[in-house]
């Protein structure tokens, strides 16, 4: 997907890739790989290897693996120095921003110089890319789209052109849920491609990417599952598949796919003899594995994945401050999710003297917020007030800093997540003081801040604002308003046991015991293999064993075998 290269869409554990500073034609030669799909675009070359490497670059471009796509295009250019489309590929995989502007310009100018005598379609591909290379994705948008539309009009059989245009137009969703400017257009293109090219790995990957944050992510569920078969060696494709499976409530399946993404990255690192910092998606896949396990009540396993992430980043020498902080944030947020405030506040992370202000501020914010939760839980409201003041003082200076370059942690993104944590904590504190009106206003502000977080920035380390607001509304006697929030959480995260548990508690507070029972059953289904000592399990089972459980079948743990099944076994 072009959007992944031209607009940063995922947070980066490590800010620098393995070959970012290597000139295009000095990149090492990659092997021709299986398991990346079968996308093909005939280009003007008589060298079979050049065509093969171009196709590999195209597949990787569609699947969002820009660095490896660039290597493949570079090898295609070495195999056939006159292949104009190889330089087209080098231009589009360099992404946006001033850092690689010179390399982008050199590549697209080379493509233009070699384009005389190539096919009409290839010339149109190259001309369209000049708008992105020269003006960037924002200023060059209109020209790129118009040239690609002309290409598609002239060559309607070219699926790759339609897919590249759809990938560029995938603008995501605004904070209020409305689609971005090009999102409906991208979805329309992809729906048609799903019909005409049902076995194209890039089409399924793009469909997953455009639907995962929509109100209808289940529409891409089949595509997420097919990606495992179509591109089993592409960690980027597996990551997208796992994310959508997690979003649609298929937590166990999501964990399997995310583990496969980590394994695919590790295999690639071993084959290329590269350090952990070069893995394209393993860091984010591990963070999603922590989330998937937390949703399923598997606190112990989630800690294992979080510690594995931390071990990976600590093996990289010299240590990268951004990676250390991201790993620490993952573990801290997990402890917060299960109410272990002390563990969340004792991260034991030491940043080096060259650590940037954004890294130090994020680490300080995480530790300070957890201290505030600990004070609040212990009834030390004066100390909690002091912590809120510390958080309030931490984020304003960051908001005035320059934006982060490339994949570096942006100070403004850090300011947003720290401000969110400060609002959420202060709202909870105001509720403890009994000032529910002020707490409501503060937490609504936190909810708005949460919706406006950039996906490329660090993940929020505070509790979900909607959960805190729902619990405050319960305490203030506004059960119906709390129900709206709890139901919205369940719709958004149907596989999250915490959301179902909150919904059940809201029904109990409203006296709706008949509705609380199925909510508790759904909670237990999500937590079928949860750690047995967690108090939420006991609470749900006690309720279902009493008045609320009449007529409701309670799920059994997956490791329990029916007695009849045991009796029928032959030895």
C-alpha positions in Angstrom: 0.0 0.0 0.0 1.4 3.4 -1.0 -0.1 5.0 2.0 2.2 3.1 4.3 5.3 4.5 2.5 4.0 8.0 1.9 2.3 8.6 5.2 3.6 7.1 8.4 0.8 4.9 9.8 2.3 2.8 12.5 4.5 3.6 15.5 8.1 2.6 15.1 9.9 0.8 17.9 13.2 1.5 16.2 13.5 4.9 14.4 16.0 3.9 11.8 15.8 1.0 9.3 18.8 -1.2 8.3 19.4 0.4 4.9 18.0 4.0 5.3 21.4 5.6 4.6 22.6 3.1 1.9 22.4 4.5 -1.7 20.0 2.6 -3.8 22.4 0.8 -6.1 24.7 -0.2 -3.2 22.0 -2.2 -1.5 22.8 -5.9 -1.0 21.1 -8.4 -3.3 18.1 -10.1 -1.8 17.1 -13.6 -2.6 14.0 -14.3 -4.7 11.5 -15.3 -2.0 8.5 -17.6 -1.9 5.5 -16.8 0.3 5.0 -13.2 -0.8 2.2 -13.7 -3.3 2.0 -13.6 -7.1 1.5 -10.0 -8.2 2.9 -9.4 -11.6 3.3 -6.4 -13.9 5.0 -6.9 -17.3 7.7 -4.3 -17.8 10.0 -3.5 -20.7 13.0 -5.7 -20.1 14.5 -8.7 -21.8 16.3 -9.9 -18.6 14.2 -12.5 -16.8 15.8 -11.8 -13.5 15.1 -8.1 -13.8 11.4 -9.0 -14.3 11.4 -11.4 -11.3 13.0 -8.8 -9.0 10.7 -6.1 -10.2 7.7 -8.4 -9.4 9.1 -9.1 -6.0 9.5 -5.4 -5.3 5.9 -4.8 -6.5 4.6 -7.5 -4.2 6.4 -6.1 -1.2 5.2 -2.6 -2.1 1.6 -3.8 -2.0 2.2 -5.6 1.3 3.7 -2.5 3.0 7.3 -3.7 3.3 9.0 -0.7 1.8 12.7 -1.4 2.8 12.7 -4.9 1.3 10.8 -3.7 -1.8 13.5 -1.1 -2.3 16.2 -3.8 -2.3 14.3 -5.8 -4.9 13.8 -2.8 -7.2 17.5 -1.9 -6.8 18.5 -5.5 -7.9 16.1 -5.2 -10.9 18.0 -2.0 -11.8 21.3 -3.8 -11.5 20.1 -6.7 -13.6 18.9 -4.4 -16.3 20.3 -0.8 -16.0 17.9 0.3 -18.7 14.7 -0.7 -16.9 12.8 2.5 -16.3 10.2 0.9 -14.0 12.9 -0.3 -11.6 13.8 3.4 -10.9 10.1 4.1 -10.6 10.0 1.6 -7.8 13.0 3.1 -6.1 11.3 6.5 -6.2 8.0 5.4 -4.6 9.6 3.3 -1.9 11.7 6.2 -0.6 8.6 7.6 1.0 7.9 11.3 1.7 9.8 13.9 3.6 12.9 16.0 3.0 15.3 13.4 4.4 15.4 11.4 1.1 14.3 14.1 -1.3 17.6 14.0 -3.3 17.5 10.2 -3.7 13.8 10.3 -4.7 14.6 13.0 -7.3 17.5 11.1 -8.7 15.5 7.9 -9.0 12.5 9.5 -10.7 14.7 11.5 -13.1 16.5 8.3 -14.1 13.1 6.7 -14.7 12.0 9.6 -16.9 15.3 9.5 -18.8 14.9 5.8 -19.6 11.1 6.0 -20.4 11.5 6.7 -24.1 10.4 3.6 -26.0 8.7 1.9 -23.1 4.9 1.1 -23.1 2.2 3.7 -22.7 1.2 2.3 -19.4 4.8 2.4 -18.0 5.2 6.0 -19.1 2.0 6.9 -17.3 3.2 5.1 -14.1 6.4 7.2 -14.2 4.7 10.5 -14.9 2.2 9.9 -12.0 5.1 9.2 -9.7 6.9 12.4 -10.6 4.1 14.3 -8.7 4.8 12.4 -5.5 8.6 12.6 -5.9 8.7 16.3 -6.7 5.8 17.7 -4.5 5.2 15.0 -1.9 1.9 13.2 -1.2 0.0 16.3 -0.1 0.9 18.8 -2.8 1.3 16.2 -5.5 -2.0 14.4 -4.7 -4.2 15.9 -7.4 -1.6 15.3 -10.2 -0.9 11.7 -9.1 -4.6 10.8 -8.9 -5.4 12.4 -12.3 -2.5 10.6 -14.0 -3.4 7.2 -12.4 -7.0 7.7 -13.4 -5.9 8.4 -17.0 -3.8 5.2 -16.9 -6.7 3.1 -15.6 -9.1 4.7 -18.2 -6.6 3.7 -21.0 -5.7 0.3 -19.5 -8.7 -0.9 -17.6 -7.3 -4.4 -17.4 -4.4 -3.2 -15.2 -5.2 -4.4 -11.7 -1.9 -3.1 -10.3 -2.7 0.5 -11.3 -6.1 0.3 -9.6 -4.6 -1.2 -6.5 -1.8 1.4 -6.3 -4.4 4.2 -6.6 -6.6 2.6 -3.9 -3.6 2.3 -1.6 -2.7 6.0 -2.1 -6.3 7.1 -1.5 -6.7 5.2 1.7 -7.0 8.2 4.0 -8.4 6.4 7.1 -11.0 7.8 9.4 -11.4 11.1 11.3 -11.8 11.2 15.1 -15.6 11.3 14.8 -15.7 8.2 12.6 -16.3 9.8 9.3 -14.1 8.5 6.4 -11.2 10.5 5.1 -11.5 12.3 1.8 -10.3 9.4 -0.4 -11.5 6.5 1.8 -14.8 5.7 0.1 -13.1 5.9 -3.4 -10.4 3.5 -2.2 -13.0 1.1 -0.8 -15.0 1.2 -4.1 -11.8 0.3 -6.1 -11.0 -2.5 -3.7 -14.4 -4.0 -3.7 -14.2 -4.4 -7.5 -10.7 -5.8 -7.2 -11.9 -8.4 -4.7 -14.4 -9.5 -7.2 -12.1 -9.6 -10.2 -8.8 -10.7 -8.5 -9.8 -12.8 -5.5 -6.4 -14.4 -5.2 -4.3 -11.2 -5.2 -2.4 -10.8 -1.9 -2.1 -7.0 -2.3 -5.8 -6.6 -2.7 -6.6 -8.5 0.5 -4.0 -6.6 2.4 -5.3 -3.2 1.2 -8.9 -4.2 2.0 -7.8 -5.2 5.6 -6.0 -1.9 6.0 -8.9 0.3 4.9 -11.5 -1.6 7.0 -9.7 -2.3 10.2 -10.5 1.1 11.8 -14.0 1.3 10.2 -17.3 0.6 11.9 -17.5 -2.6 9.9 -14.2 -4.4 10.3 -15.9 -7.7 9.9 -16.2 -7.0 6.2 -12.5 -7.8 5.8 -12.5 -10.9 8.0 -12.2 -13.3 5.1 -9.4 -11.2 3.6 -7.5 -11.3 6.9 -7.7 -15.1 7.0 -6.7 -15.5 3.3 -3.6 -13.4 3.8 -2.1 -16.2 6.0 -2.3 -18.4 2.9 -1.4 -15.9 0.2 1.6 -14.2 1.9 2.8 -16.4 4.8 6.3 -15.0 4.7 5.4 -11.3 4.8 5.3 -10.2 8.4 3.6 -6.9 7.3 0.7 -8.9 5.9 0.4 -11.1 8.9 0.5 -8.1 11.2 -2.4 -6.5 9.3 -4.3 -9.8 9.5 -3.7 -10.2 13.2 -4.8 -6.6 13.9 -8.1 -7.1 12.1 -8.7 -10.4 13.8 -8.1 -8.8 17.2 -10.4 -5.9 16.3 -13.3 -8.3 15.4 -13.0 -10.3 18.6 -11.1 -13.4 17.3 -8.4 -13.1 19.9 -7.1 -16.7 19.8 -6.8 -16.6 16.0 -5.2 -13.2 16.2 -2.6 -14.5 18.7 -1.7 -17.3 16.3 -1.3 -14.9 13.3 0.7 -12.4 15.3 3.1 -15.1 16.6 3.5 -16.1 12.9 4.4 -12.5 12.1 7.1 -12.5 14.8 8.4 -15.8 13.5 8.5 -14.5 9.9 10.5 -11.6 11.0 12.9 -13.7 13.0 13.4 -16.0 10.0 14.2 -13.1 7.8 16.7 -11.6 10.3 18.5 -15.0 10.6 18.7 -15.3 6.8 20.0 -11.8 6.4 22.2 -11.8 9.5 20.6 -8.6 10.8 20.1 -7.3 14.3 16.7 -7.2 16.1 16.4 -3.5 15.2 16.0 -4.4 11.5 12.8 -6.4 12.0 10.0 -4.6 10.2 7.0 -5.6 12.3 8.1 -7.8 15.2 8.0 -5.0 17.8 4.5 -3.9 16.9 3.3 -7.6 16.7 4.7 -8.2 20.2 2.8 -5.2 21.5 -0.4 -6.4 19.9 0.2 -9.9 21.4 0.3 -8.3 24.8 -3.0 -6.6 24.1 -4.6 -9.8 22.8 -3.5 -11.7 25.9 -4.7 -8.9 28.1 -8.1 -8.9 26.4 -8.3 -12.6 27.1 -7.3 -12.4 30.7 -4.0 -14.1 30.1 -2.0 -11.8 32.3 0.9 -14.2 32.8 1.3 -14.9 29.1 1.0 -11.2 28.3 3.9 -10.4 30.7 6.0 -13.0 28.8 5.4 -11.3 25.5 6.1 -7.8 27.0 9.3 -9.1 28.5 10.3 -10.7 25.2 9.8 -7.3 23.6 12.0 -5.7 26.2 14.7 -8.4 25.8 14.7 -7.7 22.0 15.3 -4.0 22.4 17.9 -4.5 25.1 20.0 -6.7 22.8 20.6 -3.8 20.4 23.8 -2.0 21.3 24.1 0.9 21.7 20.7 1.0 23.3 18.0 3.0 21.5 16.1 5.2 23.9 12.9 5.2 21.9 12.8 1.4 21.7 13.5 1.1 25.5 10.6 3.5 26.3 8.2 1.8 24.0 8.9 -1.6 25.5 8.6 -0.2 29.0 5.3 1.5 28.1 3.9 -1.9 26.9 4.7 -3.6 30.2 3.5 -0.7 32.3 0.2 -0.5 30.4 -0.4 -4.2 30.9 0.1 -3.8 34.7 -2.3 -0.9 34.7 -4.9 -2.9 32.8 -5.0 -5.5 35.6 -4.7 -3.0 38.5 -1.1 -3.7 39.5 -0.1 0.0 40.1 3.1 -0.6 41.9 4.5 -2.9 39.2 3.4 -0.3 36.6 5.4 2.5 38.3 8.6 0.5 38.8 9.9 0.2 35.3 13.7 0.3 36.0 14.6 1.8 32.7 17.8 3.8 32.4 18.1 6.1 29.4 21.6 7.1 28.2 22.9 10.7 28.2 22.0 11.1 24.5 18.3 10.4 25.1 16.0 13.0 23.6 13.6 15.1 25.5 10.5 13.3 24.1 11.9 9.9 25.2 12.6 11.2 28.8 9.2 12.9 29.0 7.3 9.8 27.9 9.1 7.6 30.4 8.6 10.1 33.2 4.9 10.4 32.3 4.4 6.6 32.4 6.0 6.3 35.8 4.3 9.4 37.2 0.9 8.3 36.1 1.2 4.9 37.6 2.3 6.5 40.9 -0.9 8.6 40.8 -3.0 5.5 40.3 -1.3 3.9 43.3 -1.9 6.9 45.5 -5.6 7.1 44.4 -6.2 3.5 45.1 -4.6 3.9 48.5 -6.8 6.8 49.4 -3.9 9.3 49.4 -5.8 12.0 47.5 -3.3 14.8 48.3 -0.5 12.8 46.8 -2.7 12.0 43.8 -3.4 15.7 43.4 0.4 16.4 43.4 0.9 13.8 40.7 -1.8 15.4 38.5 0.0 18.7 38.8 3.3 17.0 37.8 1.7 15.6 34.7 0.0 18.9 33.9 3.4 20.6 34.0 5.1 17.9 31.8 3.2 18.2 28.5 3.0 21.9 27.6 6.7 22.3 26.9 6.6 19.3 24.6 3.7 20.7 22.6 6.0 23.6 21.6 8.8 21.4 20.2 9.4 20.7 16.5 7.7 17.8 15.0 9.7 14.5 15.0 11.7 13.7 11.9 10.9 10.5 9.9 10.2 7.7 12.5 11.6 9.5 15.5 9.3 9.9 18.5 7.5 13.2 18.0 7.4 15.5 21.1 3.9 16.7 20.2 2.6 13.1 20.2 4.2 12.5 23.6 2.5 15.7 24.8 -0.8 14.4 23.7 -0.6 11.0 25.5 0.7 12.7 28.7 -2.1 15.3 28.6 -4.6 12.4 28.1 -3.1 10.6 31.2 -3.3 13.8 33.2 -7.0 14.3 32.3 -8.0 10.7 33.0 -6.3 10.7 36.4 -7.6 14.1 37.4 -11.2 13.0 36.4 -10.9 9.9 38.6 -9.6 12.1 41.4 -12.4 14.6 41.1 -14.9 11.7 41.3 -13.2 10.5 44.5 -13.7 13.9 46.0 -17.4 13.6 45.0 -17.3 16.4 42.4 -19.0 14.3 39.7 -20.0 17.2 37.5 -16.3 18.4 37.2 -15.2 14.8 36.8 -17.6 14.3 34.0 -16.3 17.3 32.1 -12.7 16.4 32.7 -13.2 12.8 31.4 -15.1 14.0 28.4 -12.1 16.1 27.6 -9.9 13.0 28.0 -12.2 11.0 25.7 -11.8 13.7 23.0 -8.1 13.7 23.5 -8.0 9.9 23.2 -9.9 10.0 19.9 -7.5 12.5 18.4 -4.3 10.5 19.1 -2.3 9.8 16.0 -1.8 6.2 15.2 1.9 6.9 14.3 2.5 8.2 17.9 3.1 6.3 21.1 0.2 4.3 22.4 -1.8 5.7 25.3 -0.4 4.4 28.6 -3.4 5.5 30.6 -6.7 3.6 31.3 -9.3 3.8 28.5 -11.1 7.1 29.2 -14.5 5.6 28.3 -14.1 2.9 31.0 -13.2 5.5 33.6 -16.1 7.7 32.6 -18.5 4.8 32.7 -17.5 3.9 36.2 -17.8 7.6 37.3 -21.3 7.7 35.9 -22.1 4.5 37.8 -21.0 6.1 41.1 -23.0 9.3 40.4 -26.2 7.4 39.7 -26.2 7.9 35.9 -26.5 4.2 35.0 -28.2 4.8 31.6 -25.4 7.0 30.4 -22.8 4.5 31.7 -24.7 1.8 29.7 -24.2 3.8 26.5 -20.4 3.9 27.0 -20.2 0.2 28.0 -22.2 -0.9 24.9 -20.0 1.2 22.7 -16.9 -0.5 24.1 -18.3 -3.9 23.5 -19.2 -3.0 19.9 -15.7 -1.7 19.3 -13.9 -4.5 21.0 -16.1 -7.6 21.0 -13.2 -9.9 22.0 -12.2 -7.8 25.1 -13.3 -9.5 28.3 -12.7 -6.2 30.2 -15.4 -4.5 28.1 -17.9 -7.3 28.7 -17.2 -7.3 32.4 -17.9 -3.6 32.6 -21.2 -4.0 30.7 -22.3 -6.7 33.1 -21.5 -4.5 36.1 -23.5 -1.6 34.5 -26.5 -4.0 34.1 -26.2 -5.0 37.7 -26.2 -1.4 38.8 -29.3 -0.8 36.8 -31.0 -3.9 38.4 -31.1 -5.6 35.0 -29.9 -9.0 36.2 -31.4 -10.9 33.2 -29.2 -8.7 30.9 -26.2 -9.0 33.2 -26.1 -12.8 32.9 -25.4 -13.0 29.1 -22.8 -10.2 29.5 -21.0 -12.3 32.1 -21.3 -15.3 29.9 -19.7 -13.4 27.0 -17.0 -12.2 29.4 -16.3 -15.8 30.4 -16.1 -16.9 26.8 -13.5 -14.2 26.2 -11.6 -15.4 29.3 -12.0 -19.1 28.6 -8.3 -19.7 29.2 -7.7 -16.8 31.5 -5.4 -16.9 34.5 -7.5 -18.7 37.2 -6.6 -16.4 40.1 -8.0 -13.2 38.6 -10.9 -11.9 40.8 -13.1 -11.0 37.8 -13.5 -14.7 37.1 -14.8 -15.4 40.6 -17.2 -12.5 40.4 -18.7 -13.7 37.2 -19.0 -17.3 38.2 -20.6 -16.4 41.6 -23.2 -14.2 39.8 -24.1 -16.9 37.3 -24.3 -19.5 40.1 -26.9 -17.3 41.8 -29.9 -15.5 40.6 -28.4 -14.2 37.4 -27.4 -17.6 36.0 -30.8 -19.1 35.6 -31.2 -20.5 32.1 -27.7 -19.5 31.0 -25.0 -22.0 30.1 -21.6 -21.1 31.5 -18.7 -21.9 29.2 -16.1 -24.4 30.4 -12.4 -24.0 30.1 -11.1 -25.4 26.9 -8.9 -28.0 28.7 -12.0 -29.7 30.3 -13.1 -32.9 28.6 -16.7 -34.1 28.9 -17.2 -37.2 31.0 -18.9 -39.1 28.2 -15.9 -38.3 25.9 -13.6 -39.8 28.6 -15.8 -42.9 29.0 -15.7 -43.5 25.2 -12.0 -43.5 24.9 -10.4 -46.9 24.2 -7.0 -47.7 25.7 
